[in-house]
Amino acid sequence: MNSMDMQEEIRELNLAYLMLAQQMVREDREEAMFRLGISAEVAELIEGLSTSQIARMAGTQMVLCRFRFDDTALLDMLTGKGRDASTSALHAAILAAGQPVERLA
């Protein structure tokens, strides 16, 4: 994959993420904040983005969404490694809910 292809893939990912995030926030702010791991301030910002602002943000060369976990224990639970798959996802969701939300710096 060349650099231009990767930049296009990042743009498409960012666009899909921002559009989904905005829709989620508009439909149910509290649930969106929980599912996206964002603060009320970030949710308000996402909700107020215009179409052109979303397109401009999507075109940045960095991925705007990120994994909500940074430890292998949570990753193992999400993949069902070593546990009953039906309880692993629930346990992972509980742990993820306890993690701090993203705030604007």
C-alpha positions in Angstrom: 0.0 0.0 0.0 1.5 3.3 -1.0 1.3 6.6 0.9 -1.6 8.0 -1.1 -3.7 4.8 -0.6 -3.0 5.0 3.2 -4.0 8.6 3.4 -7.3 7.9 1.5 -8.0 5.0 3.9 -7.4 7.2 6.9 -9.7 9.9 5.4 -12.5 7.3 4.9 -12.0 6.0 8.4 -12.1 9.5 9.9 -15.2 10.4 7.8 -17.1 7.3 8.9 -16.1 7.8 12.5 -17.1 11.4 12.7 -20.4 10.9 10.9 -21.2 8.0 13.2 -20.2 9.9 16.3 -22.3 12.9 15.4 -25.3 10.7 14.7 -24.8 8.9 18.0 -24.5 12.2 20.0 -27.6 13.6 18.3 -29.7 10.5 19.1 -28.6 9.8 22.7 -25.9 12.0 24.1 -25.3 10.0 27.3 -25.1 6.7 25.5 -22.8 8.2 22.9 -20.5 9.6 25.5 -20.3 6.2 27.1 -19.8 4.2 23.9 -17.3 6.7 22.4 -15.4 7.4 25.7 -15.8 11.1 25.3 -16.6 14.0 27.6 -19.7 16.2 27.4 -17.4 18.9 26.0 -16.2 16.7 23.2 -19.8 15.5 22.5 -21.0 19.1 22.2 -18.2 19.9 19.8 -18.9 16.8 17.7 -22.7 17.6 17.7 -22.1 21.1 16.4 -19.8 20.2 13.5 -21.0 21.3 10.1 -20.6 19.0 7.0 -17.7 21.0 5.8 -16.0 20.9 9.2 -16.4 17.1 9.3 -14.9 16.8 5.7 -12.0 19.0 6.7 -11.3 17.1 9.9 -11.6 13.8 8.0 -8.9 14.9 5.6 -6.2 15.2 8.3 -3.4 12.7 8.0 -3.9 11.3 11.5 -6.5 8.8 12.6 -9.0 10.6 14.8 -10.5 7.6 16.6 -8.4 5.5 18.9 -8.6 2.2 20.8 -10.2 2.7 24.2 -7.9 0.2 25.8 -4.2 0.2 26.4 -3.6 -3.0 28.4 -3.5 -6.6 27.2 -6.0 -7.8 29.9 -8.8 -5.7 28.3 -7.8 -6.7 24.8 -7.8 -10.4 25.8 -11.3 -10.0 27.2 -12.6 -8.3 24.0 -11.2 -11.2 21.9 -12.7 -13.8 24.3 -9.3 -15.2 25.1 -9.3 -17.6 28.0 -12.9 -16.9 29.1 -16.4 -17.7 28.1 -17.1 -15.5 25.1 -20.5 -14.4 26.4 -19.1 -13.0 29.6 -15.8 -11.7 28.2 -17.5 -8.9 26.2 -19.6 -7.9 29.3 -16.6 -7.9 31.6 -14.6 -5.8 29.0 -17.5 -3.3 28.7 -17.6 -2.9 32.5 -13.8 -2.3 32.6 -13.9 0.1 29.7 -16.7 2.1 31.3 -14.4 2.7 34.3 -11.8 4.3 32.1 -11.5 8.1 32.0 -13.1 9.9 29.0 -11.3 11.9 26.5 -11.2 15.6 27.2 -10.1 18.6 25.1 -6.7 19.9 26.1 
